[in-house]
Amino acid sequence: AGAFNHYHERASDRLMARTRTRPFASGQFRDSGWWPVSFVGLLLASLALAWAVAGGLAAVYVFLGAFTYGVVYTVWLKRRSVWNIVIGGLAGSFAVLAGAAAVDPAPQAAPVILAIVLFLWTPPHFWSLAAAKKDDYARAGIPMLPVVASDKAWPLAILGHTVTLAALSLAPLWFGFGTLYALCAGVGGALFVWRSLILAARRDRKAAMATFAASLIQLSLLLCGVALDAISGHSTWPF
């Protein structure tokens, strides 16, 4: 799905300093009708492998993630709607659900919580980047929230998402998670919220990039917390 995104968006990628060096945008990979065929082939192979190794439900989630990112986000929404990255963020949520289903296909609340956290994380992650790269996105005609909304609206949208996801990321403590997870989720969430507050006050490129970096740190800490808690034996999540 990521490779298809680079292929489909090669023309607009050439207009953005951040993406113009991608293989299709730079001309390193030549345009060819075989590329879409190869992408479909890779998807089918991935689905078959997921089905064989992880089970049918995991394969369904893999398909939904690829479809959401490749078709819903890239083809339908990216250049048409300010809701592009909001709805497109479901792709990451399906990845979480696929991983959980690979271990235990029975429905469980805890993996759904992490999937929702990922859904809430994606918009402020990309909005903060778009705020720092406004000219790039405007030149490419991509209606990211910081490009089309007022300077009062988009920082509040970022802050609202970060506060909500930081609070929700603590919910696994009610499912048996312990101190290691609480520390990772708490520190990461607090950092993301703090940087979002500064961004709401300053609304400049430096603050936007700092918020973008904080989003990466927050997600890394959260996932490390999940792994560490599972290794320590506290977690009841199927990971």
N, C-alpha and C positions, 0 to 999 in steps of 0.2 A: 504493500500500500504506500509506503514511503517512497519507493522508487517510482511508482506510478505518479505520485504527487509531483516529483521532480520533472517527470516527462511531460505531464499535462500542463504544468505551470512554467515551462521553460521560457516562454516569451516574457511573462511578467517578472520572472526571476532575473532576467537580464537587466531590468530597470532598477533593481535594488542592489545596493552595495553589499548587503549582507548575504545575498544569494547568487550573485552573478558568477561566482566561481564554481557553482555546482556543475557536475559533469554534463548534463544536457544544456544548461544555460550557457556554459563556456564553450560548447562545441566539442568537448573532449569525446562525448558520445554523439554520434551522428543520428539525425532523425531517420526513423525507419518504421515501416508498418509492422515489422517483426517485434518491436518492443512491446506493444499491447498484448500480442499473442504470448510472448514470454512471461509477461506479468500474470496473465490468466493461468498459464501453466504452473508458475511458481505457487500461486494461490491454491490451485487444485492439489499440488503435491503437498503443500503445507497442511491442508485440510485432511488429506489421506493419512499423513503422518500423525497428526493430532488425534484423529479417530483411532488409529491403531495403537498408539502409545498411551493416550490420556483418556480416551473414551468419547462417545458421541456428543455428550453435553459440552465438553471442553471444545470439541471441534465446532459446534454451533456458535459458541462464544467467540472463537477465533474468526469465524466467518463474519459475525456481526461486527467485530472490531474492525476488520479489514474493509467491510462494506461501508461502515460509518465514516471511516477516514478517507477511503478512496473515492466513494461515490457521493455520500451525503455532504461531507465537508468539502472535498477538493472540487468536485464537479458542480454540485448544486449551490452551495452556500458561500464558499470562500470569497468570491468576487461579487456576490449579490446581496448579502445580508449582514447586518451588524451582529446577528446571532450566530455567525459562522463558527467561532471557536467555542461558544457555549454548548451548542448541540454537538459539534465535532468532538468535544471533550468526552463524549460517551465512549469513544474508541479506547481510551485508557481504562475506563471502567470495565469494559468487556475483557480486557487483558487480565485484570485482577480476578474476575469471575472465572475465566478460563483456567487460571492457575489453581484456584480453589477447587473447581470441578474435577481437575486432573487428580487431585488427592482424594476428594470425597464428593461425589455428585449430589449427595443429599443437601437440600436447601439449609443454609445456616445464616444467622443474622450477622455474625461478625465479618465475614468477607464482604457482605453487602455494605456494611459501614465503611470499610476501606474503599470500596468502589465509589461510594458517594463522596468520600473525601477527595479521591482523584478527580471526580467530576467537578467538584467545587474548586480544586486546585488549578485546573487547566486555564480557565479564563484569566485570573489575575496574573498567572505566570506569563501568558502571552500578551496580555494588555500592558503589563509593565514594560515588556520588550518593545511593543508597538509605541508606547509613549516616548521611549528613548529614540525610536527610529521613525518618528512620524513622517518625515519627508519621504523616506523610502516607501512606506506603505501608501501614502497619498499619491506618489508618482506612479506606483504600480496599479492604482485604482482598487485597492483592497480596503473595504470599509470597516476596519478595526475600530473598536469603541473610542479610543483616544483620538482617532482621526476625525470622526464624525460628531462626537459629543462635545459638550462644553467642558472647559477646564475645571469646572466645579463638579460635574457629573461623574466623569470617568474615575477620578481618584476615590470617590465615595463608593463606586461600584467595586473597585479593587478591595477597599477596606472592608466592605460588607462581606465579600467572599472570604477574605482571610480570617476575619473574626469567627465566621460560621464554621469554616473548616478546622480552625484551631480548636474550637470547642468540641466539635464532633469527633476529632481525632482522639479525644480523651475517653470517649464512650467505651472503647474496648476494656477499660479498667473494670467495667461492670460484668465483663465476660471472663474474668480471671487473669487478666494481664497484670504483671507485677511492676516492680520498681524500675527496672531497666527500660521498659516500654514507656512508663510514665515520664521518666527523665528525658528520653529522646523526643517524645511527642510534645512534652511541655516546653522544652528549650526551643525546638524547631518552630512550634506554633507561636511562641512569644516573640521570637526573632522576626518571623514573617509579619506579624501584626505590628510590631514596633516599626519596621521599615515602611509598612503601608501607611502608618500614621505620619511618618516624616514625609512620605510622598504626597499625602493629602495636604500637608502644610506648605511644602515647597513647590511641588509640581514642576520640577526641572529634570533635565536629562540625567544628572548625576544621581538624584534620588530614585529615578525610575530604574536605572541599571542596578542600584543597590537593592531595590525591591526584587528585581529579577533574580539576582544572585541569592537573595534570602529565600526565594521560592525553591531554588535548587537545593539549598542546604536543608530546608524544612522537609522536603520530600525524602532526601537521602537519610536524614536522621530518623524519620518515621519508619522507613523500610528497614533500616538497621535495627530499630527498636523491635519491630515484628520478628526479625530473624533472631536477635539476641534473646528475646523472651521465649521463643520456641526452643532454642538451644538450652536455655536454663531450665526448661521443663514447666514454666508457668502457663504458657499459652495453651488454649484449647482450640485455636484456629487450625484449619486444615492446611497448613503450609509447612 
